[in-house]
């Protein structure tokens, strides 16, 4: 039986993520991982989250999870969601500047008075449905059409839309990385567990993914 660990560091909508994973992969064992041993024992890991990056990084260190998360992201299928995407980058300007895990190159920045194509001011946080343009092929896109809408809730964004790790971009005053992938890491700014059919398909693809980016 495949085991997926949903990282539990005291922040994030863990139950909704866990329920969505159980729905798409009923034969899998879904565990809420509060210690390094649970992460190390899982076949795949999900890093969800919402809230402040400073609290997130503090919790990872406090609970001795940081090293285990980095090791999992290097070795096994690994899915970051929302704050779980932002934490993978080198640095965030939130909270006066916070160092991330450094697994992806780039910085996380605040939406600063964004405007749409007509010059109308956009609200911050970016909340609701928005399109994701697929800029690079990836196994987790299977069965998901380009320009599909997903559900977002965030005030900060990954400023790396031209990076080779970017596989999906979204426009909200600026064009930002809404999906990043590197090796066995796949990370999204939106919430797949709140994104109805397309979000469930992405989670289903993740649960079937072996961590490779190319089909044999």
C-alpha positions as CSV (number, residue, x, y, z in Angstrom):
1,X,0.0,0.0,0.0
2,X,1.4,3.4,-1.0
3,X,1.7,5.9,1.8
4,X,1.5,9.7,1.3
5,X,2.5,12.0,4.1
6,X,0.7,15.3,4.4
7,X,3.1,17.6,6.3
8,X,1.5,18.8,9.5
9,X,3.4,21.7,11.0
10,X,0.4,23.5,12.5
11,X,-0.5,25.6,9.5
12,X,-2.7,24.9,6.5
13,X,-6.0,23.3,5.5
14,X,-4.7,19.8,6.1
15,X,-8.0,17.9,6.4
16,X,-9.3,19.1,3.1
17,X,-6.0,18.1,1.4
18,X,-6.1,14.7,3.1
19,X,-9.7,14.1,2.2
20,X,-9.1,15.0,-1.4
21,X,-6.1,12.6,-1.6
22,X,-8.2,9.8,-0.1
23,X,-10.9,10.5,-2.7
24,X,-8.6,10.3,-5.7
25,X,-6.5,7.4,-4.3
26,X,-8.8,5.3,-2.0
27,X,-6.2,2.5,-1.8
28,X,-3.4,4.7,-0.5
29,X,-2.7,5.4,3.1
30,X,-2.8,9.1,3.9
31,X,-1.1,10.2,7.1
32,X,-0.7,13.6,8.8
33,X,3.1,13.8,9.4
34,X,4.1,15.7,12.5
35,X,7.7,14.2,12.8
36,X,10.6,13.4,10.6
37,X,10.0,9.6,10.9
38,X,6.6,9.9,9.3
39,X,8.0,11.9,6.4
40,X,10.9,9.5,5.9
41,X,8.5,6.5,5.9
42,X,6.2,7.8,3.2
43,X,6.4,7.0,-0.5
44,X,5.4,10.6,-1.4
45,X,5.0,13.8,0.5
46,X,2.6,16.7,0.3
47,X,3.6,20.1,1.7
48,X,0.4,22.2,2.1
49,X,0.1,25.5,3.8
50,X,-1.4,28.9,4.2
51,X,-0.6,31.9,6.4
52,X,2.8,33.5,7.0
53,X,6.1,32.2,5.7
54,X,8.0,33.2,8.8
55,X,5.7,31.0,11.0
56,X,6.0,28.2,8.5
57,X,9.9,28.2,8.5
58,X,10.0,28.6,12.3
59,X,7.7,25.6,12.7
60,X,9.8,23.4,10.4
61,X,12.9,24.2,12.5
62,X,11.1,23.9,15.8
63,X,9.7,20.5,15.0
64,X,12.9,19.1,13.4
65,X,11.1,18.8,10.1
66,X,13.3,21.0,7.9
67,X,16.0,18.4,7.0
68,X,13.4,15.7,6.5
69,X,11.4,17.9,4.1
70,X,14.5,18.8,2.1
71,X,15.5,15.1,1.8
72,X,12.0,14.1,0.7
73,X,11.9,16.8,-1.9
74,X,15.2,15.4,-3.3
75,X,14.2,11.7,-3.3
76,X,10.5,11.1,-3.7
77,X,7.4,12.5,-5.5
78,X,6.8,15.8,-3.6
79,X,3.9,18.2,-4.0
80,X,3.9,21.7,-2.6
81,X,0.6,23.6,-2.3
82,X,0.3,27.4,-1.8
83,X,2.7,28.3,1.0
84,X,4.3,24.9,0.3
85,X,5.3,26.3,-3.1
86,X,6.6,29.6,-1.7
87,X,8.7,27.9,1.0
88,X,10.7,26.1,-1.7
89,X,12.3,29.3,-3.0
90,X,15.4,31.0,-1.7
91,X,13.8,34.0,0.0
92,X,10.5,35.7,0.6
93,X,10.1,39.5,1.2
94,X,7.2,38.8,3.6
95,X,7.8,39.7,7.2
96,X,10.8,41.8,6.4
97,X,12.6,39.0,4.6
98,X,12.6,35.3,5.4
99,X,15.0,32.6,4.0
100,X,13.2,29.7,2.4
101,X,14.4,26.1,1.8
102,X,16.4,27.1,-1.3
103,X,15.3,24.2,-3.4
104,X,14.1,26.5,-6.2
105,X,15.8,29.6,-7.5
106,X,13.9,32.9,-7.1
107,X,12.2,35.1,-4.7
108,X,8.7,35.5,-3.3
109,X,7.3,39.0,-3.5
110,X,4.1,40.9,-2.5
111,X,1.5,41.9,-5.1
112,X,2.1,45.7,-5.0
113,X,-0.9,47.6,-6.3
114,X,-1.6,45.3,-9.3
115,X,-3.7,46.5,-12.2
116,X,-5.4,44.6,-15.0
117,X,-4.9,45.2,-18.7
118,X,-7.5,48.0,-18.6
119,X,-5.7,49.8,-15.8
120,X,-8.3,48.9,-13.1
121,X,-6.8,48.1,-9.7
122,X,-6.8,44.5,-8.6
123,X,-7.5,43.4,-5.0
124,X,-4.9,41.9,-2.8
125,X,-5.0,39.1,-1.8
126,X,-5.5,37.4,-5.1
127,X,-8.5,35.4,-4.3
128,X,-10.7,33.3,-6.6
129,X,-10.5,31.5,-9.9
130,X,-7.8,32.3,-12.4
131,X,-6.2,30.6,-15.4
132,X,-3.0,28.7,-15.5
133,X,-1.1,28.6,-18.7
134,X,1.0,25.5,-19.2
135,X,4.4,26.6,-20.4
136,X,6.2,23.3,-20.2
137,X,5.0,19.7,-20.5
138,X,4.8,17.6,-17.3
139,X,3.2,14.2,-16.4
140,X,0.9,16.0,-13.8
141,X,-0.7,18.0,-16.6
142,X,-2.2,14.8,-18.1
143,X,-5.9,15.2,-18.7
144,X,-5.9,18.9,-17.7
145,X,-6.4,21.4,-20.5
146,X,-4.2,24.4,-21.0
147,X,-5.7,27.6,-19.5
148,X,-7.7,25.7,-17.0
149,X,-9.0,27.8,-14.0
150,X,-7.8,26.9,-10.5
151,X,-8.6,28.5,-7.1
152,X,-6.1,30.9,-5.6
153,X,-5.8,32.6,-2.2
154,X,-2.5,34.5,-1.7
155,X,-0.9,37.9,-1.3
156,X,2.6,36.9,-2.3
157,X,3.9,35.3,-5.5
158,X,6.9,33.5,-6.9
159,X,8.9,36.0,-9.0
160,X,10.4,33.4,-11.3
161,X,8.1,33.2,-14.4
162,X,11.0,32.9,-16.8
163,X,12.9,30.3,-14.8
164,X,13.4,26.8,-16.3
165,X,11.6,25.3,-13.3
166,X,8.4,27.2,-14.3
167,X,5.8,24.9,-15.8
168,X,2.7,27.1,-15.3
169,X,2.1,30.8,-15.2
170,X,-0.8,33.1,-14.2
171,X,-1.4,36.7,-14.7
172,X,-2.6,39.0,-11.9
173,X,-1.2,42.4,-12.6
174,X,2.1,40.6,-13.1
175,X,2.9,37.3,-14.6
176,X,4.0,34.9,-11.9
177,X,5.0,31.3,-11.5
178,X,1.8,29.5,-10.5
179,X,3.3,26.0,-11.0
180,X,7.0,25.0,-10.6
181,X,8.7,21.6,-11.2
182,X,12.2,20.4,-10.6
183,X,13.1,16.7,-10.6
184,X,10.6,15.0,-8.4
185,X,9.2,18.3,-7.1
186,X,5.9,19.7,-8.4
187,X,4.5,22.7,-6.6
188,X,1.4,24.9,-7.2
189,X,0.4,28.3,-5.9
190,X,-3.3,27.5,-6.2
191,X,-5.3,25.0,-4.0
192,X,-6.0,21.8,-6.0
193,X,-8.3,20.6,-3.1
194,X,-10.5,23.6,-3.8
195,X,-10.3,23.5,-7.6
196,X,-13.0,20.9,-8.3
197,X,-12.5,18.5,-11.1
198,X,-9.2,19.8,-12.5
199,X,-7.7,20.0,-9.0
200,X,-8.7,16.4,-8.2
201,X,-7.2,15.3,-11.5
202,X,-4.0,16.9,-10.6
203,X,-3.9,15.2,-7.3
204,X,-4.8,11.9,-9.0
205,X,-1.9,12.4,-11.4
206,X,0.4,13.1,-8.4
207,X,-0.6,9.9,-6.7
208,X,0.2,7.9,-9.8
209,X,3.5,9.8,-10.5
210,X,6.8,8.1,-10.1
211,X,8.8,11.3,-9.8
212,X,10.2,11.3,-13.3
213,X,9.4,14.1,-15.8
214,X,9.6,12.0,-18.9
215,X,7.6,9.0,-20.0
216,X,9.6,5.8,-20.9
